[in-house]
Amino acid sequence: MATNNHINYIEFKAMDLAAIKEFYSYVFEWEFTDYGPSYVSFEEKTSGIAGGFEASDEPITNGALIVIFHDDLEAVIRKIEVAGGTINVPIFSFPGGKRFQFMDPSGNELAVWTETEN
């Protein structure tokens, strides 16, 4: 079960998902689950933390996206804005949840997600 305010997912960019899966499978024995043609996830049981790779054609300059869990996205958005952060990707849905991305006052980009009820 995910816990509010804990980092529980990390997301990277990748130019070639097949190559990145081959690399991490061979080097670290990570196991992957494909979510369509542009996303692949890895599980905590093989990597130590859950995460994924998103396909990108853009140059990768800040390759990791730290993802924090919280069950009330709107409340977190309000707190981020009061504390001087900005929302740079509004709430959107994905299989199993929804999330948004924000910039902290120093310019670091992070995300907050929550599960959706089935």
Order of alpha helices (4+ residues) and beta strands (2+ residues): beta-alpha-beta-beta-alpha-beta-beta-alpha-beta-beta-beta
